Amino acid sequence: MHGRPACAIIAAVDGDLKRCPDCAEQVQGQARVCRFCGFRFGAGSVGPFDFLRRPRSTVPLPSLLAEWGSALAQGEDVAFFAYCRLGADDGYLLVTTARIAFFGSRGAARLLDWTLAELRGVEQIGRPWRGRGIELRGPDRRVSLRRFGSRRQRERLAAVLSPPTC
């Protein structure tokens, strides 16, 4: 391909990747800016929008959930936790081995709280150019989840919520 052997091109793509510390996506090793979230690599680099970034919280997730009035039960493990949108509300989605819950921004209100046994269905919805999401059907209503941090995050949630196939 244009003077370079295919094996050299594959080695350059596979062997020269790094992970973005903000969104955890893989980017080219020589990249100065993450193509997914805009993070700027390099010590001391200051971008025009860096003042908008808040420092990552160092509070452990179990402590944060307890502060929000939703402590994990004995033997309950977190399977998925991410920022997204439920209907028109932004907030945090929590999926554990026992339940699914959605907390409004900063954990102020619990907008969804179902056990996994109450979950009736999971379906990927939307069109690529309008933004894909996931629809959950529960005991009392249907809700749509959108605006995940990345496509991988949305796919991971779908895999966590989908029943295992034999």
C-alpha positions as CSV (number, residue, x, y, z in Angstrom):
1,M,0.0,0.0,0.0
2,H,1.7,3.2,-1.2
3,G,5.2,1.9,-0.6
4,R,4.8,0.5,2.9
5,P,4.2,-3.2,3.4
6,A,0.9,-4.2,5.0
7,C,2.5,-5.8,8.0
8,A,4.3,-2.5,8.8
9,I,1.0,-0.6,8.6
10,I,-0.7,-3.1,10.9
11,A,2.2,-3.0,13.4
12,A,2.0,0.8,13.5
13,V,-1.7,0.8,14.1
14,D,-1.8,-2.0,16.7
15,G,1.5,-1.3,18.5
16,D,1.3,2.5,18.8
17,L,-1.8,3.2,20.8
18,K,-2.4,5.0,24.1
19,R,-5.5,5.3,26.3
20,C,-7.0,8.7,27.0
21,P,-7.1,9.3,30.8
22,D,-10.4,11.2,30.5
23,C,-12.6,9.0,28.4
24,A,-10.6,5.7,28.3
25,E,-10.7,5.4,24.5
26,Q,-7.7,4.2,22.6
27,V,-6.0,6.8,20.4
28,Q,-2.9,6.9,18.2
29,G,0.3,7.1,20.1
30,Q,1.4,10.3,18.4
31,A,-2.0,12.1,19.1
32,R,-1.8,15.4,20.9
33,V,-5.6,15.6,21.3
34,C,-8.1,12.8,22.0
35,R,-10.5,12.6,19.0
36,F,-13.3,11.4,21.3
37,C,-13.3,13.9,24.1
38,G,-10.8,16.6,23.3
39,F,-8.3,15.8,26.1
40,R,-4.9,17.4,25.4
41,F,-1.9,15.0,26.1
42,G,1.4,16.4,27.4
43,A,2.5,17.8,30.7
44,G,1.6,21.4,31.3
45,S,-0.5,21.8,28.2
46,V,-3.4,24.1,28.7
47,G,-6.2,24.2,26.3
48,P,-8.8,27.0,25.8
49,F,-11.5,24.9,27.5
50,D,-9.5,23.3,30.3
51,F,-11.1,25.6,32.8
52,L,-14.4,23.8,32.2
53,R,-12.9,20.4,33.3
54,R,-13.5,19.6,36.9
55,P,-10.9,17.5,38.7
56,R,-12.0,13.8,38.9
57,S,-13.6,12.9,42.2
58,T,-11.5,10.7,44.6
59,V,-14.5,9.6,46.6
60,P,-15.0,5.8,46.3
61,L,-18.2,4.8,44.5
62,P,-19.7,2.9,47.5
63,S,-19.2,6.0,49.7
64,L,-20.8,8.2,47.0
65,L,-23.8,5.9,46.8
66,A,-24.2,5.8,50.5
67,E,-24.1,9.6,50.6
68,W,-26.9,9.6,48.0
69,G,-29.0,7.3,50.2
70,S,-28.5,4.2,48.0
71,A,-25.8,2.2,49.7
72,L,-24.9,-1.2,48.2
73,A,-26.3,-4.2,50.0
74,Q,-24.2,-7.1,51.2
75,G,-22.9,-9.0,48.2
76,E,-24.2,-6.4,45.7
77,D,-21.6,-5.4,43.1
78,V,-21.5,-2.5,40.7
79,A,-21.7,-3.7,37.1
80,F,-22.0,-0.3,35.4
81,F,-21.9,3.3,36.5
82,A,-21.8,6.3,34.0
83,Y,-23.1,9.8,33.3
84,C,-25.9,9.9,30.7
85,R,-29.4,11.2,30.1
86,L,-32.7,9.6,31.1
87,G,-35.5,11.3,29.0
88,A,-34.8,15.0,29.5
89,D,-32.7,14.7,32.7
90,D,-28.9,14.3,33.0
91,G,-27.5,12.2,35.7
92,Y,-25.9,9.0,36.7
93,L,-26.9,5.5,35.8
94,L,-26.1,2.7,38.2
95,V,-26.5,-1.0,37.4
96,T,-25.6,-3.5,40.0
97,T,-26.0,-7.3,40.3
98,A,-29.4,-6.6,41.9
99,R,-30.9,-3.3,40.6
100,I,-30.8,-0.4,38.1
101,A,-31.1,3.2,39.3
102,F,-30.8,6.6,37.8
103,F,-29.8,9.6,40.0
104,G,-30.4,13.2,38.8
105,S,-27.3,15.4,38.6
106,R,-25.2,15.3,41.8
107,G,-27.4,12.5,43.1
108,A,-30.1,14.9,44.3
109,A,-33.1,12.8,43.2
110,R,-33.5,9.1,42.3
111,L,-35.5,9.1,39.1
112,L,-35.5,5.4,38.5
113,D,-35.2,2.5,40.9
114,W,-36.0,-1.0,39.7
115,T,-34.7,-4.4,40.6
116,L,-33.2,-6.4,37.7
117,A,-36.2,-8.8,38.1
118,E,-38.5,-5.9,37.3
119,L,-36.7,-5.1,34.0
120,R,-38.9,-6.3,31.2
121,G,-36.8,-5.5,28.2
122,V,-33.7,-3.8,26.8
123,E,-33.5,-2.4,23.2
124,Q,-31.0,-0.3,21.4
125,I,-32.9,2.6,19.7
126,G,-32.2,5.6,17.5
127,R,-30.4,6.2,14.3
128,P,-26.7,6.8,13.9
129,W,-27.0,10.4,12.7
130,R,-29.5,11.3,15.5
131,G,-27.7,9.5,18.4
132,R,-28.4,6.0,19.5
133,G,-29.7,5.1,22.9
134,I,-31.1,2.3,25.0
135,E,-34.7,1.8,25.9
136,L,-35.6,0.1,29.1
137,R,-39.0,-1.4,29.8
138,G,-39.9,-1.8,33.5
139,P,-42.9,-2.5,35.6
140,D,-44.5,1.0,35.4
141,R,-43.0,2.7,32.3
142,R,-40.5,2.8,29.4
143,V,-37.5,5.0,29.6
144,S,-34.8,6.0,27.1
145,L,-31.2,6.5,28.0
146,R,-29.0,8.6,25.7
147,R,-25.9,10.7,25.5
148,F,-23.4,8.2,26.9
149,G,-19.8,9.2,27.0
150,S,-19.0,7.0,24.1
151,R,-20.4,4.3,21.8
152,R,-18.4,1.7,23.7
153,Q,-20.0,2.8,27.0
154,R,-23.5,2.4,25.5
155,E,-22.6,-1.0,24.1
156,R,-21.1,-2.1,27.4
157,L,-24.4,-1.2,29.1
158,A,-26.4,-3.1,26.6
159,A,-24.2,-6.2,27.1
160,V,-24.5,-5.9,30.9
161,L,-28.3,-5.7,30.7
162,S,-28.9,-8.3,28.0
163,P,-29.7,-11.8,29.1
164,P,-27.0,-14.3,28.5
165,T,-27.4,-16.4,25.4
166,C,-26.6,-20.1,25.3
